[in-house]
């Protein structure tokens, strides 16, 4: 999944940088003619001050501290259920009651108990014993397993032809996705390690239920490292793009808040069982083990897109004006509608997953749809301008020593503007651009000719600097 997603992004970037400009080059001016055919007439706004984006940006930047407090309180409240999140793979008991899997699960639970839907397999390997010792060992294994808590039944021991491998089926009292079954697996494995240390006999606990538990534990253990890598790369990339320390930290913090809020809502609905009728959740259960990694990967890409859309225009305005708060409003006015449209599209796409009957697909759709909404409208379009207004010029601060180490991409043309202000003529000369026009001399007096023609010398054109032009005033007799 990771390689496919990374490859897709790489191909999309390659197409955007090569194929798209080439096709637009073939189209040329015909791209503009479409507006004429459709009857579109461009109109100019007085100062873009009437757009909703600008009005919202001015509202947020006028009272940044209350906006930040309200936004943080909202996100943290929604994220609270994520503190007791349990990862696993939902069993057939979480499927709708209309499916054959759910009906079979209910019948087996009613007839034999919930643990019959997820038995455990215990394997004992003792090749150094004789045939009789192997049989005695098999009987001891069965008797010993019956004494463990939460064990409903133990099958007779089955041995291979050589008699050195014993397999026993253990039926727990609890369901496959319950905490009691997970505790039983851990207890059996702890006992197996003790037997191995004392006698050298190898014992293992496996089966589909144990495999699901191991998968959830492995992904849960890898989650902190995964988040560290993702956030670390985001900090480095945004630091290079925006030449700032605080802006990347703000972006990463907002991303973590969006992830926490999204996971909190999913836990509250699918694990705690709230609003089950609204989302057609048949039975509460653990969160699917790979959902956090999937959510972090997809939401990270979207969140950083929205961050770059907004902050790059703010940075561009600040570079050219030097006014931090006005730059926030200006940049927001240019990119606010873009982020809004992108967020609505992605929310609609992920929200369609909720129409599926499978609880795993539903949980993925709800987490992604709410994550995009929270990140786009609460974090990027509300908290970001508020925090940027609070930081002011400090938002674009970078220590001089770090500034020398970080490569300068100069996306906003800051170096270009500085060079033009310091020495326009020298800059254009070194860059091979057109020379600036020299000051034209004063208008020379008119010269009369015998043929009654008046000749005068005009100034050079103030915009193009294309040299002198000659004006002829012809008399009536010429």
C-alpha positions in Angstrom: 0.0 0.0 0.0 2.8 2.4 0.9 4.8 1.7 -2.3 1.6 2.1 -4.5 0.6 5.4 -2.9 4.2 6.8 -3.2 4.4 5.7 -6.8 1.1 7.3 -7.6 2.1 10.6 -6.1 5.5 10.5 -8.0 3.7 9.9 -11.3 1.2 12.7 -10.6 4.0 15.2 -9.9 5.8 14.1 -13.0 2.7 14.6 -15.2 2.0 18.0 -13.6 5.6 19.2 -14.4 5.9 17.8 -17.9 2.7 16.6 -19.7 0.4 19.3 -18.4 2.6 22.3 -19.5 3.2 20.6 -22.9 -0.6 20.2 -23.5 -1.2 23.8 -22.4 1.5 24.9 -24.8 -0.2 23.2 -27.7 -3.5 24.8 -26.8 -2.0 28.3 -26.5 -4.5 31.1 -26.6 -7.4 28.7 -27.3 -7.5 28.1 -23.5 -8.8 31.6 -23.1 -11.3 31.4 -25.9 -13.4 29.0 -24.0 -14.6 31.8 -21.7 -15.7 33.8 -24.7 -17.6 30.9 -26.2 -19.4 30.4 -22.9 -20.2 34.1 -22.7 -18.0 34.7 -19.6 -17.0 38.3 -19.0 -14.3 38.8 -16.4 -15.1 41.4 -13.8 -13.0 43.2 -11.4 -13.6 43.5 -7.7 -12.8 46.7 -5.9 -10.3 45.3 -3.4 -11.5 41.6 -2.9 -12.7 42.8 0.5 -16.2 41.5 -0.1 -15.2 37.8 -0.3 -16.1 35.5 2.5 -12.5 34.4 2.9 -11.3 37.9 3.6 -14.1 38.6 6.0 -13.4 35.5 7.9 -9.7 36.2 8.0 -10.3 39.7 9.3 -12.6 38.3 12.0 -10.0 35.7 13.1 -7.0 38.0 13.1 -8.9 40.7 15.0 -9.4 38.4 18.0 -6.8 35.6 17.6 -6.5 34.5 21.2 -10.2 33.7 21.8 -10.3 31.9 18.5 -7.2 29.8 19.4 -8.6 28.8 22.8 -12.0 27.9 21.3 -10.4 25.8 18.5 -8.1 24.0 20.8 -10.9 23.2 23.3 -13.1 21.8 20.6 -10.4 19.6 19.1 -9.1 18.3 22.5 -12.7 17.5 23.6 -13.3 15.4 20.5 -9.9 13.7 20.9 -10.4 12.6 24.5 -11.9 9.1 23.6 -8.7 8.3 21.7 -6.9 7.9 25.0 -8.5 4.5 25.6 -8.4 3.3 22.0 -8.1 -0.5 21.5 -6.7 -1.8 18.2 -7.7 -5.2 16.7 -9.5 -6.8 13.9 -13.3 -6.8 14.2 -14.9 -10.2 14.1 -18.1 -11.3 12.4 -20.1 -10.2 15.5 -19.7 -6.6 14.3 -21.3 -7.2 10.9 -24.9 -6.3 10.3 -27.5 -8.8 11.5 -28.8 -9.3 7.9 -25.5 -11.0 6.8 -24.9 -14.7 6.9 -21.6 -14.2 8.8 -23.4 -12.4 11.6 -26.2 -15.0 11.8 -23.6 -17.8 11.9 -21.7 -16.0 14.6 -24.8 -15.6 16.7 -25.8 -19.2 16.3 -22.4 -20.5 17.4 -22.3 -18.1 20.3 -25.7 -19.3 21.5 -24.9 -23.0 21.1 -21.2 -23.2 22.2 -20.2 -19.8 23.6 -18.5 -16.7 22.1 -15.1 -18.2 22.2 -16.0 -21.0 19.7 -15.8 -18.3 17.0 -12.1 -17.7 17.7 -10.3 -20.8 19.0 -6.6 -20.8 19.8 -4.1 -23.4 18.6 -1.4 -24.6 21.0 1.6 -26.3 19.5 4.2 -28.3 21.6 7.5 -29.4 20.0 9.5 -32.0 22.0 11.6 -34.1 19.6 14.0 -35.4 22.2 11.4 -37.5 24.1 10.4 -41.2 23.5 7.0 -42.2 22.1 5.6 -42.9 25.6 7.0 -39.7 27.0 5.3 -37.9 24.1 1.9 -39.3 24.9 2.3 -38.5 28.6 3.4 -34.9 27.6 0.3 -34.6 25.4 -2.0 -35.6 28.3 -0.3 -33.1 30.7 -0.7 -30.3 28.1 -4.4 -30.9 27.9 -4.9 -31.1 31.6 -2.7 -28.0 32.2 -4.6 -26.0 29.6 -8.0 -26.7 31.3 -6.7 -25.1 34.5 -6.2 -21.7 32.9 -8.8 -19.0 33.5 -11.1 -18.1 30.6 -10.7 -21.5 29.0 -14.1 -23.0 28.1 -12.9 -26.3 26.4 -9.8 -28.1 25.3 -9.8 -30.6 22.4 -8.0 -34.0 22.6 -4.3 -33.8 21.7 -3.4 -34.6 18.1 0.1 -35.8 17.3 2.0 -36.3 14.0 3.2 -39.7 12.8 6.6 -39.3 14.5 4.9 -38.4 17.8 7.2 -35.5 18.5 4.7 -32.7 17.7 1.5 -32.1 19.6 -1.4 -29.8 18.6 -4.3 -28.8 20.9 -7.3 -26.6 20.2 -8.3 -24.2 23.0 -11.7 -22.6 23.1 -11.8 -19.4 25.2 -14.9 -18.3 27.2 -14.8 -14.8 25.6 -15.1 -13.6 22.0 -12.2 -13.3 19.6 -11.9 -9.5 19.9 -12.4 -9.2 23.7 -9.7 -8.1 26.2 -10.1 -11.4 28.1 -9.1 -13.4 25.1 -6.0 -11.2 24.6 -5.1 -11.7 28.2 -5.4 -15.4 27.8 -3.1 -15.4 24.9 -0.5 -13.4 26.8 -0.8 -15.8 29.8 -0.4 -18.9 27.7 2.7 -17.5 26.1 4.2 -16.5 29.4 3.7 -20.0 30.6 5.3 -21.4 27.4 8.4 -19.4 28.1 8.7 -20.7 31.6 8.4 -24.3 30.3 11.0 -23.7 27.7 13.5 -22.2 30.2 12.9 -25.1 32.6 12.7 -28.2 30.3 13.8 -26.9 26.8 10.4 -28.0 25.3 9.1 -25.5 22.8 5.5 -24.4 23.1 3.6 -21.8 20.9 0.2 -20.2 20.7 -1.2 -19.4 17.3 -4.4 -19.4 15.2 -6.4 -16.6 13.5 -7.3 -15.0 16.8 -3.7 -14.9 18.1 -2.6 -13.7 14.7 -5.0 -10.7 14.8 -3.8 -9.8 18.3 -0.1 -9.9 17.1 -0.9 -7.8 14.1 -2.6 -5.1 16.3 0.3 -5.2 18.8 2.9 -4.9 16.0 1.2 -1.9 14.3 0.5 -0.3 17.7 4.2 -0.5 18.6 5.3 0.9 15.2 2.9 3.8 15.4 5.1 6.2 17.5 8.1 5.7 15.1 5.8 6.2 12.1 4.4 9.5 13.5 8.0 10.6 14.4 9.2 10.0 10.8 6.2 11.7 9.2 6.2 14.8 11.5 10.0 15.0 11.3 10.0 15.1 7.5 7.2 17.7 7.5 9.2 19.9 9.8 12.3 19.8 7.6 10.4 20.3 4.4 8.3 23.2 5.6 11.4 24.8 7.2 13.1 24.8 3.8 10.0 26.1 2.0 9.0 28.9 4.4 12.4 29.8 5.9 10.9 29.6 9.4 11.0 27.6 12.6 7.7 28.4 14.2 5.6 27.9 11.0 6.6 24.2 10.6 6.1 23.6 14.4 2.6 25.1 14.1 1.8 23.0 11.0 2.9 19.8 12.7 1.0 20.5 15.9 -2.2 21.2 14.0 -1.8 18.0 12.1 -1.4 16.0 15.3 -4.6 17.7 16.7 -6.5 16.7 13.6 -5.3 13.1 13.9 -6.2 12.9 17.6 -9.7 14.4 17.0 -10.4 12.0 14.1 -9.4 9.0 16.1 -11.3 10.2 19.1 -14.6 10.4 17.1 -14.0 6.9 15.6 -13.4 5.5 19.1 -16.5 7.2 20.5 -18.7 5.8 17.7 -17.3 2.3 16.8 -15.6 1.3 20.1 -17.8 3.0 22.7 -21.0 2.4 20.8 -22.4 6.0 20.6 -24.6 7.0 17.6 -24.7 3.4 16.5 -28.1 3.7 14.9 -27.0 6.8 13.0 -24.0 5.1 11.4 -25.6 1.6 11.3 -23.0 0.1 13.6 -24.3 -3.3 14.6 -22.0 -3.9 17.6 -19.2 -2.0 19.3 -15.7 -3.4 19.0 -12.0 -2.5 18.7 -10.7 -0.2 16.0 -9.3 -1.9 13.0 -5.5 -2.2 13.6 -4.3 -0.5 10.4 -6.7 2.4 10.5 -4.3 4.8 12.5 -1.5 4.3 10.0 -3.8 4.7 7.0 -5.3 7.8 8.5 -2.0 9.4 9.3 -0.6 8.8 5.8 -3.6 10.1 3.9 -4.5 13.0 6.2 -0.8 14.1 6.4 -0.7 14.6 2.6 -3.9 16.6 2.6 -3.1 18.7 5.6 0.3 19.7 4.3 -1.3 20.6 0.9 -3.7 22.9 2.7 -0.9 24.4 4.8 1.2 25.2 1.7 -1.8 26.6 -0.1 -2.5 29.1 2.7 0.9 29.9 4.2 2.8 30.3 0.9 0.5 33.1 -0.2 0.9 34.7 3.3 4.6 34.4 3.0 4.6 35.9 -0.5 2.6 38.9 0.7 4.8 39.4 3.7 8.0 39.3 1.6 6.6 42.1 -0.7 4.9 44.3 2.0 6.6 43.5 5.3 3.2 43.7 7.1 2.6 40.4 9.0 -1.1 40.8 9.9 -2.2 42.3 6.6 -0.3 39.5 4.8 -2.3 36.9 6.7 -5.5 38.4 5.4 -4.2 38.8 1.9 -2.9 35.3 1.6 -6.0 33.9 3.1 -8.1 35.8 0.6 -6.2 34.3 -2.3 -6.2 30.6 -1.1 -9.2 30.3 1.2 -11.6 29.3 -1.6 -9.1 26.8 -3.0 -8.8 25.0 0.4 -12.6 25.1 0.9 -13.2 23.5 -2.5 -10.5 20.8 -2.0 -11.8 20.0 1.5 -15.4 19.6 0.3 -14.4 17.3 -2.5 -12.3 15.0 -0.3 -14.9 15.0 2.4 -17.5 13.9 -0.1 -15.3 11.1 -1.4 -14.5 9.7 2.1 -18.1 10.3 3.3 -19.3 7.9 0.6 -17.5 5.1 2.4 -20.2 5.4 5.1 -22.7 3.9 2.7 -21.0 0.5 2.8 -22.2 -2.1 5.2 -18.8 -3.3 6.3 -17.8 -1.7 9.7 -14.2 -1.5 8.7 -15.0 0.5 5.6 -17.3 2.7 7.6 -14.7 3.4 10.3 -12.1 4.4 7.6 -14.6 6.6 5.9 -15.7 8.4 9.0 -12.2 9.0 10.3 -11.0 10.4 6.9 -14.0 12.5 6.3 -14.0 14.1 9.8 -10.2 14.4 9.7 -10.4 16.4 6.5 -13.2 18.6 7.9 -11.4 19.2 11.2 -8.0 19.9 9.6 -9.3 22.1 6.8 -11.9 24.2 8.5 -10.8 24.2 12.2 -7.0 23.9 12.0 -5.9 25.5 8.6 -8.6 28.0 8.0 -9.2 29.1 11.7 -6.2 28.3 13.9 -3.5 29.0 11.3 -4.5 32.6 10.7 -5.1 33.2 14.4 -1.7 31.8 15.4 0.0 33.7 12.5 -1.6 36.9 13.8 -0.4 36.2 17.3 3.2 35.5 16.2 3.4 38.5 13.9 6.9 38.9 12.5 8.2 36.1 14.7 6.3 33.7 12.5 9.1 34.1 9.8 12.0 34.1 12.3 14.9 31.7 11.7 18.2 31.8 13.7 21.1 33.1 11.5 23.2 30.0 12.0 20.3 27.7 11.0 19.5 30.0 8.1 23.0 29.4 6.6 22.5 25.7 6.8 19.0 25.5 5.3 19.0 25.7 1.5 17.2 28.8 0.2 14.6 27.9 -2.5 13.3 31.5 -2.7 9.9 30.4 -3.8 8.4 33.9 -3.2 11.2 35.8 -5.1 12.5 37.5 -1.9 16.0 37.6 -3.3 14.8 39.0 -6.5 13.0 41.9 -4.8 16.0 42.6 -2.6 18.3 42.8 -5.6 16.0 45.0 -7.5 15.7 47.4 -4.7 19.4 47.7 -4.1 20.6 48.1 -7.7 18.1 47.7 -10.5 20.5 48.4 -13.3 23.2 46.1 -12.1 20.6 43.3 -11.5 19.1 43.5 -15.0 22.6 43.6 -16.6 23.9 40.6 -14.7 20.7 38.6 -15.5 20.8 39.5 -19.2 17.5 41.4 -19.0 16.6 44.6 -20.9 18.5 47.7 -20.0 16.7 50.4 -18.1 16.1 53.5 -20.3 18.5 56.4 -19.9 17.0 59.8 -18.9 16.0 61.5 -22.2 17.2 65.0 -22.9 14.9 67.9 -22.7 12.7 68.6 -25.8 14.8 70.4 -28.4 13.4 73.5 -30.1 11.6 73.0 -33.4 13.6 73.5 -36.5 11.9 75.3 -39.5 12.6 74.0 -43.0 12.2 75.9 -46.2 9.6 73.4 -47.2 7.4 74.7 -44.4 7.9 71.4 -42.4 8.4 71.5 -38.7 10.6 68.8 -37.2 10.8 68.1 -33.4 12.6 65.5 -31.2 10.5 63.7 -28.6 11.4 62.0 -25.4 12.1 58.3 -25.3 9.0 56.2 -24.5 8.7 56.1 -20.7 7.6 52.4 -20.6 9.7 50.7 -23.3 12.7 53.0 -23.6 12.9 52.4 -27.3 14.8 55.5 -28.2 13.7 58.8 -29.7 10.8 59.2 -32.0 10.5 61.9 -34.6 7.4 64.0 -35.0 6.6 65.8 -38.3 4.3 68.7 -38.5 3.5 69.4 -42.2 2.4 72.8 -43.3 -0.4 73.4 -45.7 1.9 74.1 -48.7 4.0 71.0 -48.4 
